[in-house]
Amino acid sequence: MTKLLHASLALCLLSASAAQASAVTVTSVSTDPALNTWYRANLRDVSTGYSSQTSADITGAQARSGNGSVAMSLTNSSGKADYVYTWGYMGGRTLGNLSTLGFDWMRAGGGSAAAHLQPAMRLLYDADGNAATTNDRGYLIWEQHYQGVATPTDTWVSSDILDGYFWQRKFSPGTTVEDFDITLDGWAAGTVPNGAVYDVLSASTAILGIEFGIGSGWNGSFSGYVDNVRFGFGGAQATTFNFELAQADVPEPASMILLGLGALGLGAARRRKQK
C-alpha cells in the first residue's frame, strides 16, 4: 500500500511539473506585429535607409536545443534588430507575479563592438496597468554588463534573470533612468531612482510582452545568437520558446510502404515489356 501511495504521489508531482511548463517550437517569424506570436521589429539595414548590414533570422549556424537558434548581426552603429512577443493586457501578468524569466545567448568572437555587449532582454510594461493611459509605458532592460559579470565569446550562456538588475527606458518622454542596480523586486516595490524622469512601478504594473535584441548605437560589428526564451507568471504558466529550422516533411511509414509497392509495380511492368 505504501509503495502504491508513493508511486501515485510521484505521478502527481510529474503531472504538476508538466502543467507548470510548456515548450513552444518557433520555426518562422513574421514582420507584422501581432499578439501572441513572435515578430521581427526595428530591423535597421540598407533596405530601410541605414548603412549597416543587419540580419536577424532563425539559422542552424549555432544550433541550441535542436537544429537552430536566432542569429543576429550588424556591421556598424546604425544597425538594430529586435524579436518581439506581445500578449497585451492579461489578468495575472503583472510585475509582482512574474515567476520565470530567462534566455540562452551567445556572443560570437571576432566582432569589433564593445566587449561587454550581448543580446539584451526587455520587459514591456504599463506602469498603472490601465490601457487608457498611454504616457506610462516603457521597458525594463536586462544586460549582462550590469550584472557585474564579463561577457564571454563563442560559448552559450543560459541566464535566469528574474533576480538580476534592470534599467528603465521610459517611452514618453523618451528617458533612460541612469540607475543600473535595481532588481525587479525593487521596481515592484516602487523604488524611486534619483535625478531622472521615470515611471514609478508597482507589483500591479502590467507586463505586456517580452523582447530581445541588438544594436542602436553599438559602434563596430557584432554577431550573436539567442534561444530558449522563457517566461512565466504565478509559478504555473512557464513557457519556453525554442527557435528551430523548419524541417522538410518526412513521409509516414504507411506512405513509405505505398511508395515502395508502387516502385515494385513499376519494375514488374517494365520487365513484362522487355519480355
Backbone as a ProteinNet text record, in pm:
[ID]
protein_1_A
[PRIMARY]
MTKLLHASLALCLLSASAAQASAVTVTSVSTDPALNTWYRANLRDVSTGYSSQTSADITGAQARSGNGSVAMSLTNSSGKADYVYTWGYMGGRTLGNLSTLGFDWMRAGGGSAAAHLQPAMRLLYDADGNAATTNDRGYLIWEQHYQGVATPTDTWVSSDILDGYFWQRKFSPGTTVEDFDITLDGWAAGTVPNGAVYDVLSASTAILGIEFGIGSGWNGSFSGYVDNVRFGFGGAQATTFNFELAQADVPEPASMILLGLGALGLGAARRRKQK
[TERTIARY]
83	0	86.6	192.5	283.2	349.6	393.3	458.1	362	235.6	136.4	113.7	113.2	93.1	207.3	330.9	448.5	446.9	407.6	402	298	181.2	76.4	121.6	191.6	242.4	341.7	429.8	529.9	463.1	358.8	286.6	220	165.7	101.7	203	322.1	427	473.2	486.5	525.7	420.9	295.1	187.1	187.7	213.7	217.7	330.2	448	561.6	530.6	467	433.9	336.7	245.2	146.7	209.3	322.9	384.7	475.3	507.4	599.3	556.7	574.7	545.5	652.4	683.3	783.3	712.4	746.1	687.1	799.2	785.7	884.6	845.9	939.4	916	1003.1	941.1	1016.7	1006	917.5	905.4	864.8	908.9	882	831.6	721.6	660.6	728.1	703.4	745.7	626.6	508.2	387.3	354.2	342.9	309.1	176.1	174.2	51.2	65.7	-46.2	-43.8	-13.5	58.8	86	156.7	244.9	330.2	459.2	568	695.1	698.9	743.4	763.9	893	950	1075.2	1043.9	1115.7	1088.5	1219.6	1209.4	1322.4	1446.1	1424.7	1539.1	1595.3	1706.8	1770.3	1886	1865.8	1972.3	1962.4	2041.2	2046.5	1911	1827.3	1696.7	1602.4	1632.7	1547.6	1619.5	1725.8	1791.9	1908.4	1951	2065.2	2188.8	2304.4	2428.8	2473.9	2411.6	2454.8	2393.4	2471.2	2417.7	2371.6	2241.3	2185.3	2097.7	2104.8	2020.2	1972.9	1858.4	1802.3	1712	1766.5	1694.6	1720.2	1626.7	1648.3	1740.3	1854.8	1951.3	2004.9	2083.6	2148.1	2294.2	2338.1	2480.3	2531.1	2449	2484.5	2360.5	2336.2	2215.6	2221.2	2103.6	2092.4	1962.3	1967.2	1847.2	1768.7	1838.6	1773	1859.3	1796	1872.4	1889.4	1849.6	1859.7	1862.9	1873.3	1864.5	1847.3	1823.8	1812.7	1952.2	1996.4	2125.5	2101.5	2176.4	2158	2294.1	2302.6	2431.1	2411.2	2512.9	2515.4	2659.7	2677.7	2813.6	2861.6	2769.3	2812.3	2703.4	2725.2	2639.4	2498.5	2471.4	2335.3	2244	2300.1	2220.9	2142.2	2028	1945.5	1848.2	1813.1	1713	1654.8	1524.1	1455	1363.6	1346.6	1243.8	1145.2	1017	916	802.8	758.6	642	553.3	434.9	345.8	214	165.4	34.7	-67.5	-25.1	-118.8	-160.8	-280.7	-329.1	-396.4	-334.4	-388.1	-385.4	-495.6	-504.3	-392.7	-327.8	-223	-84.4	-74	58.4	107.3	152.8	198.3	342.5	405.2	544.1	559.3	465.7	475.1	448.4	386.6	350.7	446.8	547.9	645.2	725.4	730.7	795.7	906.4	911.9	1017.4	1056.7	1186.7	1234.7	1379.5	1405.7	1542.2	1555	1678.6	1705.8	1848.7	1876.6	2011.6	2066.8	2193.2	2250.7	2399.9	2450.4	2593.3	2639.2	2757.1	2823.7	2934.8	2932.5	3037.3	3165.2	3278	3405.5	3436.1	3528.8	3575.3	3510	3399.4	3333.5	3409.8	3391.2	3463	3379.8	3252.8	3171	3228.7	3195.6	3249.6	3233.3	3333.9	3342.7	3228.4	3160.9	3055.8	2920	2905.2	2774.2	2731.3	2603	2539.8	2391.4	2313.8	2170	2104.8	2026.1	1958.8	1817.3	1764.2	1625.6	1546.2	1421.6	1338.9	1199.7	1144.8	1004.9	931	822.2	737.5	634.2	631.3	541.9	444.8	334.2	242.7	234.1	286.2	307.5	181.2	69.7	-51.7	-144.2	-106.6	-188.4	-317.9	-330.2	-453	-427.9	-497	-477.2	-518.4	-600.9	-649.6	-543.7	-444.5	-337.7	-215	-158.2	-52.5	82.9	93.5	219.7	302.2	269.9	342	389.9	436	484.3	633.5	697.5	840	895.8	1028	1097.8	1169.7	1175.8	1276	1374.8	1503.2	1602.1	1712	1737.6	1845.8	1961.1	2083.1	2204.2	2310.3	2386.7	2490.1	2587	2621.7	2721.8	2686.7	2557.9	2516.3	2495.6	2526.4	2522.3	2660.3	2758.3	2894.6	2966.2	2924.2	2982.8	3031.6	3151.2	3207	3125.8	3128.4	3058.6	3155.6	3134	3223.4	3190.7	3277.2	3251.8	3256.1	3181.7	3180	3139.8	3055.3	3002.6	2860.2	2773	2635.3	2628.3	2549.2	2524.3	2374.3	2334.9	2194.2	2170.3	2097.7	2077.5	1935	1921.6	1793.8	1799.8	1721.9	1744.2	1640	1555.6	1447.8	1501.3	1617.4	1673.8	1782.9	1796.7	1902.1	1866.8	1959.5	1940.6	1882.4	1784.6	1717.8	1718.5	1745.3	1731.4	1606.5	1560.5	1432.1	1451.1	1375.5	1364.6	1219.5	1192.4	1056.2	1028.1	909.1	876.3	840	759	706.3	717.8	809.5	908.6	1017.8	1088.2	1192.8	1306.6	1317.6	1416.8	1477.1	1608.5	1676.3	1708.6	1664.4	1694.8	1835.5	1925.3	2065.4	2090.5	2004	2024.3	2023.6	2138	2153.2	2161.7	2122.6	2133.5	2001.5	1889.8	1758.4	1703.6	1662.5	1605.8	1457.7	1399.1	1255.2	1175.8	1223.5	1157.6	1164.7	1279.6	1294.1	1199.4	1189.5	1094.7	951.6	918.6	782.9	749.9	852.7	832.8	822.4	830	815.4	942.9	1058.3	1185.9	1185.4	1234.3	1237.5	1382.1	1419.1	1556.2	1584.1	1710	1748.4	1772.6	1729.8	1767.8	1724.1	1605	1560.5	1408.7	1361.6	1218.4	1193.2	1107.1	1093	947.5	916.8	787	801.9	717.4	714.5	630.2	691.4	622.1	573.9	498.1	446.1	427.3	386.1	361.2	248.8	158.7	45.4	74.1	196.6	234.3	213.2	143	114.7	238.9	270.8	374.8	303.3	332.2	258	328.5	458.2	531.4	678.5	751.2	895.8	960.2	1087.7	1161.7	1311.1	1384.4	1530.3	1583.2	1703.5	1754	1897.8	1947.3	2083.4	2078.6	2186.1	2206.3	2150.5	2143.6	2108.6	2229.7	2321.1	2438.3	2555.5	2552.9	2666.2	2775.9	2880.9	2990.3	3065	3084.8	3155.7	3061.2	3116.5	3039.3	3009.6	2899.9	2856.1	2781.7	2804.4	2725	2692.8	2567.5	2527.9	2408.2	2367.9	2262.2	2175.4	2048.2	1952.8	1866.3	1832.5	1739.3	1679.8	1577.5	1515.4	1475.4	1399	1344.8	1229.7	1232.2	1133.3	1075.9	947	881.4	765.8	724.7	609.3	559.1	430.8	368	297.7	307	234.3	283.5	397.8	455.8	390.4	291.1	221.1	201.8	270.7	248.3	380	484.8	614.6	611	663.7	671.5	812.7	866	997	979.4	1035.6	1030.4	1163.9	1158.3	1276.9	1274.3	1370.9	1374.4	1446.9	1376.9	1428	1410.5	1495.7	1476.6	1358.9	1276.4	1165	1221.2	1168.1	1215.5	1124.6	1185.2	1105.3	1015.7	897.2	804	864.9	855	904.5	784.2	778.1	662	641	514.6	482.8	512.7	531.9	562.5	465.6	335.6	236.5	260	294.2	321.6	444.9	545.6	668.1	638.6	549.9	513.7	445.3	352.1	281.9	378.4	474.1	574.5	656.4	691	768.9	693	563.8	481.5	467.1	454.1	443.7	570	684.5	811.8	825.3	780	785.9	696.4	575.5	483.2	539.6	606.1	665.5	776.8	855.3	963.3	909.9	800.7	740.9	684.8	622.4	566.4	676.4	787.3	899.4	954.4	962.4	1014.7	922	788.5	692.1	707.9	731.7	750	874.6	981.5	1106.7	1094.3	1003.7	982.2	904.4
-120.5	0	125.8	123.5	238.2	264.1	152.8	166.7	228.6	183	236.6	384.6	425	563.9	650.1	597.8	671.6	685.4	577.1	580.5	682.2	682.6	777.1	920.4	940.9	1074	1120.5	1029.8	1063.3	1102.8	1028.7	1060.9	1197.3	1228.6	1358.2	1471.7	1450.2	1551.9	1572.3	1462.3	1472.8	1549.2	1519.9	1588.9	1737.1	1769.8	1909.9	1983	1917.5	1980.3	2005.1	1905.4	1920.1	2034.9	2054	2160.1	2298.1	2304.7	2432	2482.3	2401.8	2444.4	2385	2463.8	2413.6	2464.5	2383.7	2420.2	2449.4	2560.7	2600.1	2611.8	2539.3	2545.3	2655.5	2744.9	2856.7	2835.6	2818.9	2794.6	2909.2	3003.6	3118.7	3240.6	3356.6	3482.3	3584.1	3649.6	3747.5	3883.7	3971.7	4110.8	4199.4	4138.1	4213.1	4196.1	4306.1	4295.8	4224.7	4133.6	4061.7	4008.3	3991.9	3939.1	3789.9	3746.4	3604.7	3534.6	3605.7	3546.7	3626.6	3559.8	3629.9	3705.7	3829.5	3905	3986.8	4014.7	4089.2	4237.8	4322.3	4465.6	4544.6	4668.9	4762.9	4711.5	4643.5	4595.7	4712.4	4763.3	4877.1	4826.7	4828.8	4788.8	4874	4840.3	4923.2	4931.7	4829.8	4831.5	4933.4	4978.3	5076.5	5210.1	5230.9	5360.7	5376	5267.9	5273.2	5216.1	5241.6	5197.8	5059.2	5004.7	4875	4758.6	4654.1	4526.7	4452.6	4444.4	4387.3	4267.5	4163.2	4045.4	3990.8	3924	3859.7	3747.1	3626.3	3513.7	3386.1	3292.1	3159.4	3082.6	3038.8	2965.8	2845.7	2763	2648.8	2673.9	2800.1	2831.6	2794.7	2819.5	2782.3	2719.6	2594	2526.2	2510.3	2525	2513.2	2439.3	2331.1	2254.3	2212.2	2170.6	2130.3	2165.5	2211.1	2236.1	2383.6	2474.4	2615	2708.5	2836.7	2946	3073.7	3185.6	3313.5	3373.6	3396	3459.5	3608.2	3694.1	3838.6	3903.4	3990.9	4054.1	4193.6	4277.9	4411.7	4447.6	4545.2	4580.9	4715.7	4801.3	4929	4984.9	5106.7	5162	5196.6	5197.6	5228.5	5106	4988.9	4866.1	4842.1	4775.4	4734.9	4628	4535.6	4433.4	4379.6	4356.6	4303.6	4188.8	4093.9	3990.3	4017.5	4027.9	4076.8	3974.9	3957.9	3873.3	3950.7	3991	4074.7	4002.3	4006.7	3945.8	4050.6	4172.5	4276.7	4265.6	4313.4	4317.1	4184.8	4109.8	3980.8	3972.2	3927.1	3914.3	3827.7	3873.9	3797.3	3821.5	3882.2	3906.2	4044.7	4047.6	4171.2	4154.6	4267.3	4265.7	4185.6	4201.3	4130.3	3982	3939.6	3799.2	3723.9	3793.4	3729.5	3626	3503.3	3395.9	3324.4	3342.8	3283.2	3383.5	3401.2	3489.3	3452	3423.5	3388.6	3361.8	3339.3	3303.9	3253.8	3184.5	3139.8	3231.6	3267.6	3359.6	3331.2	3379.8	3368.4	3492.9	3541.1	3643	3574.9	3590.2	3532.3	3614.6	3547.6	3616.4	3687.1	3781.8	3845.9	3978.1	4013.8	4140.9	4257	4376.2	4493.6	4579.6	4543.4	4616.1	4596.5	4687.2	4682.3	4543.6	4500.8	4362.2	4322.2	4418.6	4382.2	4360.5	4391.4	4386	4243.5	4217.5	4089.1	4113.3	4018.7	4041.7	4075.2	4180.9	4226.2	4169.2	4157.7	4113.1	4228.7	4247.9	4358.7	4310.8	4374.7	4358.8	4486.5	4473.3	4587.3	4604.8	4724.2	4745.6	4860.5	4857.5	4970.5	4994.7	5107	5128.9	5112.6	5172.7	5163.6	5051	4978.2	4865.6	4906.3	5035.8	5087.3	5117.1	5047.1	5064.4	5203.3	5273	5404.7	5513.7	5490.1	5587.6	5539.2	5626.5	5581.1	5646.8	5731.2	5800.4	5738	5613.6	5549.2	5409.6	5400.1	5271.8	5281.2	5166.6	5164.6	5024.3	5016.1	4888.6	4879.7	4759.1	4722.4	4632.6	4668	4606.4	4538.8	4412.9	4334.5	4322.4	4350.8	4329.6	4267.1	4175.2	4104.6	4202.1	4308.6	4403.8	4459	4485.2	4547.2	4446.1	4320.6	4218.5	4202.6	4279	4268.7	4143.8	4088.6	3964.7	3991.3	3941.9	3961.6	3884.6	3931.6	3867.5	3774.8	3643.4	3551.8	3549.9	3491.5	3477.1	3329.9	3299.2	3166.1	3056.1	3090.4	2988.2	3026.7	2927.3	2953.4	2983.4	3083.5	3119.2	3108.7	3036.5	3025.9	3117.6	3226.8	3328.2	3325	3291.3	3306.9	3442.5	3536.8	3677.2	3736.3	3653.7	3703.2	3788.7	3751.6	3824.8	3923	3949.9	4037.7	4184.8	4269	4413.6	4458.4	4548.7	4600.4	4753.1	4814	4958	4992.5	5114.9	5154.4	5249.8	5224	5316.4	5358.6	5484	5538.2	5588.1	5559.6	5597	5744.5	5798.6	5933.9	6013.7	6112.2	6142.5	6035.9	6023.3	5922.5	5950.2	5868.5	5891.8	5760.2	5759.4	5644.5	5676.2	5589.8	5606.9	5553.2	5640.3	5601.6	5532	5439.7	5354	5210.8	5144.4	5012.9	4899.6	4927.5	4825	4805.7	4814.5	4793.6	4659.9	4576.2	4446	4461.4	4356.7	4359.1	4375.9	4312.5	4331.5	4477.6	4541.3	4682.6	4770	4744.2	4820.5	4796.4	4671	4637.7	4703.3	4732.1	4796.9	4948.4	5001	5144.4	5223.1	5161.1	5231.3	5359	5468.5	5598.2	5630.3	5616.9	5649.6	5799.5	5834	5972.9	6047.2	6173.3	6263.5	6223.5	6169.5	6130.3	6138.8	6156.2	6141.7	5993.1	5936.8	5791.7	5754.4	5627.3	5571.2	5499.5	5534.3	5461.9	5337.1	5221.7	5095	5035.7	4928.1	4859.2	4712.3	4635.4	4493.1	4472.2	4569.7	4555.8	4614.9	4660.3	4708.1	4595.2	4625	4522.8	4497.4	4370	4330.1	4287.9	4358.3	4340.7	4250.6	4223.2	4139.6	4134.7	4055.4	4044.1	4060.4	4095.3	4100.7	4093.2	4054.2	4056.6	4121	4178.3	4246.9	4292.1	4347.8	4400.2	4538.9	4616.8	4738.5	4864.6	4967.6	5105.3	5172.8	5213.9	5285.4	5197.9	5070.1	4983.1	5007.5	5076.5	5104.3	4975.8	4950.4	4830.2	4720.9	4604.1	4489.6	4392.6	4317.9	4225.4	4108.8	3989	3870.7	3795.3	3751.1	3676.7	3587.6	3512.1	3411.8	3407.2	3370.6	3360.4	3236.7	3169	3055.9	3036.8	2951	2911.3	3031.7	3121.1	3235.7	3186.4	3222.7	3166.8	3274.4	3260	3348	3272.9	3318.8	3259	3350.6	3336.7	3417	3326.2	3359.5	3287.4	3146.3	3109.6	2978.6	2865.8	2894.2	2784.1	2808.5	2908.5	2939.3	2951.7	2885.8	2899.8	2844	2920.8	2881.4	2904.4	2808.1	2822	2819.6	2919.3	2926.7	2879.3	2769.9	2709.8	2740.9	2818.5	2859.9	2754	2701.5	2589.8	2613.9	2549.2	2548.6	2457.8	2500.7	2416.5	2295.6	2176.4	2053.7	2016.4	1962	1913.4	1799.5	1789.4	1682.3	1545.8	1457.4	1320.3	1228	1147	1059.2	965.4	943.1	849.2	707.1	611.8	473.3	415.3	440.7	386.4	442.5	571.4	631.4	570	540.8	479.2	341.6	265.9	132.8	143.4	241.4	259.7	299	387.7	426.3	305.4	220.2	100.1	5.3	-14.6	-103.2	-47.6	85.3	147.6	126.4	136.2	116.3	-28.2	-123.3	-264.6	-291.5	-230.9	-249.7	-194	-76.7	-16.1	-104.2	-163.6	-252.7	-376.7	-434.2	-555.2	-524.8	-407.4	-369.7	-356.5	-299.2	-283.6	-419.8	-513.1	-646.4	-717.1	-700	-762.3	-706.8	-573.3	-513.9	-564.6	-583.4	-631	-772.8	-853.8	-990.7	-989.1
0	0	0	83	90.6	-43.8	-112.8	-243.5	-344.4	-340.5	-432.5	-407.2	-279	-242.6	-293.4	-275	-322.6	-473.7	-542.8	-689.2	-736	-669.9	-706.3	-683.4	-570.7	-538.5	-643.6	-685.8	-787.6	-918.5	-956.8	-1079	-1069.7	-953.5	-933.3	-947	-888.8	-895.3	-1038.6	-1113.7	-1253.8	-1333	-1306.9	-1376.8	-1344.6	-1217.6	-1176.6	-1246.6	-1255.4	-1322.8	-1468.5	-1531.9	-1673.5	-1694.5	-1596.3	-1609.7	-1593.2	-1523.3	-1493.3	-1604.2	-1700.1	-1806.1	-1938.8	-2043.7	-2176.8	-2271.9	-2373.3	-2473.3	-2604.4	-2667	-2793.7	-2896.6	-3007.2	-3114	-3211.9	-3239.3	-3331	-3453.9	-3572.1	-3694.8	-3794.5	-3770.2	-3859.7	-3779.2	-3825.7	-3756.7	-3857.2	-3824.5	-3913.5	-3897.4	-3992.8	-3978.6	-3943.7	-3933.4	-3899.9	-3751.9	-3676.6	-3533.7	-3512.3	-3416	-3381.4	-3239.6	-3171.9	-3036.4	-3036.6	-2934.6	-2909.8	-3024.6	-3089.9	-3192.3	-3198.8	-3231.1	-3244.4	-3375.7	-3371.4	-3494.9	-3484.8	-3599.3	-3605.1	-3620.5	-3544.7	-3546.5	-3548.9	-3590.3	-3586.4	-3659.3	-3770.9	-3848.4	-3929.2	-3883.3	-3948.9	-4035.2	-4164.8	-4256.2	-4382.6	-4482.5	-4602.9	-4673.9	-4656.9	-4723.6	-4661.1	-4539.8	-4472.6	-4455.5	-4533.6	-4534.3	-4439.3	-4373.9	-4283.4	-4352.6	-4292.6	-4357.5	-4312	-4208.1	-4155.2	-4232.6	-4248.7	-4295.1	-4170.2	-4150.7	-4028	-4062.6	-3980.7	-4002.8	-3869.2	-3873	-3754	-3801.8	-3810.3	-3869.7	-3790.4	-3800.5	-3743.1	-3837.7	-3786.8	-3869.3	-3790.9	-3860.1	-3796.1	-3767	-3775.5	-3757.7	-3619.6	-3516.7	-3379.2	-3316.3	-3349.3	-3300.3	-3148.9	-3087.2	-2942.6	-2912.7	-2839.3	-2803.9	-2927.4	-3031	-3154.4	-3273.3	-3380.9	-3503.5	-3536.6	-3445.1	-3478.7	-3359.3	-3389.1	-3292.7	-3373.5	-3306.3	-3375.2	-3388	-3511.4	-3537.7	-3563.6	-3493.5	-3505.6	-3529.2	-3629.8	-3658.5	-3715.4	-3699.8	-3757.8	-3788.7	-3875.8	-3918	-3865.9	-3817.8	-3760.7	-3669.5	-3618.5	-3514.6	-3559.7	-3690.4	-3736.1	-3732.7	-3707.6	-3710.5	-3583.2	-3598.9	-3484.6	-3531	-3442	-3472.6	-3343.1	-3340.6	-3223	-3261.7	-3170.5	-3179	-3066.7	-3101	-3007.1	-2991.2	-2866.5	-2837.8	-2740.1	-2786.5	-2707	-2682.4	-2559.4	-2528.7	-2484.8	-2456.6	-2417.9	-2271.9	-2242.7	-2104.8	-2070.6	-1979.9	-1938.3	-1786.4	-1728.6	-1584.5	-1527.3	-1423.2	-1357.1	-1413.5	-1531.3	-1588.9	-1545.5	-1422.1	-1360	-1313.6	-1284.8	-1239.3	-1110.4	-1018.9	-892.1	-902.2	-1011.9	-1028.8	-1120.3	-1172.9	-1261.5	-1183.7	-1234.9	-1160.2	-1237.7	-1368.8	-1451.6	-1558.6	-1578.3	-1684.1	-1716	-1842.9	-1880	-2028.5	-2072.8	-2212.3	-2223.8	-2333.9	-2366.3	-2474.3	-2463.9	-2561.3	-2580.2	-2691.7	-2721.7	-2795.7	-2760.1	-2840.9	-2918.6	-3050.8	-3133.6	-3120.6	-3126.1	-3120.1	-3251.5	-3246	-3367.8	-3400.4	-3337	-3364.8	-3303.2	-3360.8	-3310.7	-3215.8	-3191.5	-3094.4	-2954.5	-2864.1	-2727.6	-2666.4	-2590.5	-2542.7	-2450	-2387.3	-2291.1	-2356.1	-2485	-2549.1	-2581.1	-2567.6	-2599.9	-2616.4	-2671.8	-2686.9	-2552.7	-2551.4	-2430	-2424.3	-2303.2	-2282.8	-2224	-2274.9	-2228.6	-2188.4	-2087.1	-2048.4	-2086.2	-2159.3	-2193	-2081.5	-2021	-1906.7	-1931.3	-1855.9	-1840.6	-1690.8	-1645.9	-1502.9	-1419.6	-1465.1	-1383.6	-1427.4	-1533.1	-1578.6	-1645.8	-1679.5	-1739.3	-1887	-1975	-2118.9	-2167.2	-2090.1	-2132.3	-2114.2	-2029.9	-2011.3	-2087.7	-2169.6	-2260.4	-2234.9	-2134.5	-2110.8	-1999.1	-1963.1	-1852.5	-1894.2	-2018	-2068.9	-2099.1	-2099.5	-2128.5	-2119	-2107.4	-2095.7	-1962.1	-1908.3	-1808.6	-1882.1	-1877.3	-1966.1	-1886.5	-1921.8	-1860.3	-1959.1	-1907.6	-1985.4	-1895.3	-1951.1	-1875.2	-1808.4	-1878	-1829.9	-1692.3	-1667.5	-1541.4	-1429.5	-1455.9	-1350.7	-1286.3	-1335.1	-1282.1	-1327.6	-1441.8	-1494.3	-1636.2	-1668.1	-1802.4	-1906	-2029.5	-2140.1	-2214.5	-2208.8	-2280.9	-2429.7	-2508.5	-2651.9	-2691.6	-2797.5	-2858.5	-2761.1	-2665.4	-2574.9	-2534.4	-2528.5	-2488.4	-2338.9	-2304.9	-2165.8	-2141.5	-2038.2	-2001	-1880.8	-1902.6	-1798.4	-1746	-1618.1	-1548.6	-1481.3	-1529.6	-1496.9	-1402.5	-1345.9	-1260.5	-1145.7	-1091.9	-978	-1019.4	-1149.2	-1196.9	-1185.5	-1230.3	-1231.2	-1365.7	-1359.8	-1479	-1476.1	-1590.7	-1600.3	-1679.4	-1664.8	-1722.7	-1840.5	-1946.7	-2058.9	-2068.9	-2031.2	-2036.3	-2177.1	-2228.4	-2366.2	-2382.6	-2289.6	-2307.4	-2177.2	-2173.3	-2277.5	-2279.2	-2391.9	-2402.8	-2306.9	-2203.2	-2098.4	-2052.9	-2034.4	-1975.6	-1830.4	-1738.9	-1597.5	-1572.5	-1528.9	-1512.9	-1378.9	-1342.4	-1225.5	-1277	-1266.4	-1327.6	-1225.4	-1101.1	-996.5	-922.1	-996	-936.5	-985.5	-893	-928.6	-963.5	-1018.1	-1045.1	-915.7	-808.6	-678.6	-635.8	-663.1	-629.5	-708.7	-839.5	-920.4	-873.2	-840.7	-795.7	-662	-583	-453.1	-465.5	-589.5	-610.3	-589.7	-611.2	-597.3	-681.7	-620.6	-687.7	-724.1	-852.7	-893.5	-876.1	-859.2	-836.1	-967	-973	-1080	-1218.5	-1235.1	-1369.4	-1378.5	-1500.5	-1526.4	-1540.8	-1460.9	-1454.7	-1433.7	-1458.4	-1422.8	-1289.2	-1193.5	-1066.2	-1087.5	-1066.2	-1090	-958.7	-968.6	-850.4	-884.1	-786.6	-809.6	-909.6	-923.3	-1015.2	-1153	-1176.9	-1309.9	-1411.2	-1520.1	-1622.1	-1706.7	-1727.4	-1822.3	-1950	-2059.7	-2184.4	-2284.4	-2262.4	-2356.3	-2322.9	-2401.2	-2386	-2523.2	-2523.6	-2649.4	-2622.2	-2723.8	-2715.4	-2841.8	-2832.2	-2948.8	-2935.2	-3044.5	-3050.6	-3113.1	-3090.4	-3165.2	-3104.5	-3189.8	-3154.8	-3090.6	-3176.3	-3128.2	-3090.6	-3127.3	-3098.2	-3202.5	-3163	-3255.9	-3289.1	-3417.7	-3459.4	-3504	-3530.1	-3579.5	-3465.4	-3482.8	-3377.1	-3439.3	-3384.9	-3419.3	-3290.7	-3279.4	-3160.7	-3188.5	-3086.4	-3103.1	-2977.3	-2996	-2885.3	-2904.9	-2794.7	-2798.8	-2659.6	-2651.4	-2524.8	-2439.2	-2498.9	-2425.1	-2337.8	-2211.9	-2118.9	-2025.8	-1997.8	-1902.5	-1838.4	-1722.1	-1654.8	-1545.7	-1512.5	-1409.1	-1309.6	-1183.8	-1081.3	-1056.6	-1111.1	-1087.3	-1163.6	-1248.5	-1316.2	-1465.6	-1521.7	-1661.9	-1738.9	-1692.8	-1758.8	-1900.2	-1994.7	-2134.6	-2184.8	-2260.6	-2323.8	-2474.2	-2541.6	-2687.5	-2743.5	-2818.9	-2880	-3029.7	-3077.2	-3217.5	-3299.7	-3401.5	-3479.4	-3629.4	-3708.6	-3852.7	-3887.2	-3981.2	-4025.6	-4098.2	-4066.8	-4129.7	-4245.3	-4349.3	-4463.1	-4417.4	-4477.5	-4441	-4469.7	-4371.8	-4387.7	-4403.3	-4510.4	-4529.8	-4411.5	-4375.4	-4269	-4316	-4221.7	-4260	-4361.7	-4346	-4440.4	-4580.3	-4587.2	-4717.5	-4780.6	-4697.9	-4748.8	-4807.3	-4741.2	-4789.9	-4926	-4938.3	-5065.3	-5176.6	-5141	-5240	-5284.1	-5187.7	-5219	-5308.5	-5277.6	-5360.8	-5501.9	-5509.8	-5641.4	-5723.2	-5658.4	-5728	-5775.4	-5690.3	-5728.9	-5849.8	-5849.7	-5961.1	-6090	-6079.5	-6197.5	-6254.3	-6164.4	-6207.9	-6276.6	-6222.8	-6282.3	-6421.3	-6435.6	-6566.2	-6670.5	-6630.3	-6723.4	-6767.1	-6672.7	-6706.9	-6806	-6789.5	-6880.6	-7021.8	-7028.6	-7161.4	-7229	-7150.7	-7207.7	-7261	-7203.2	-7249.8	-7381
[MASK]
+++++++++++++++++++++++++++++++++++++++++++++++++++++++++++++++++++++++++++++++++++++++++++++++++++++++++++++++++++++++++++++++++++++++++++++++++++++++++++++++++++++++++++++++++++++++++++++++++++++++++++++++++++++++++++++++++++++++++++++++++++++++++++++++++++++++++++++++++++

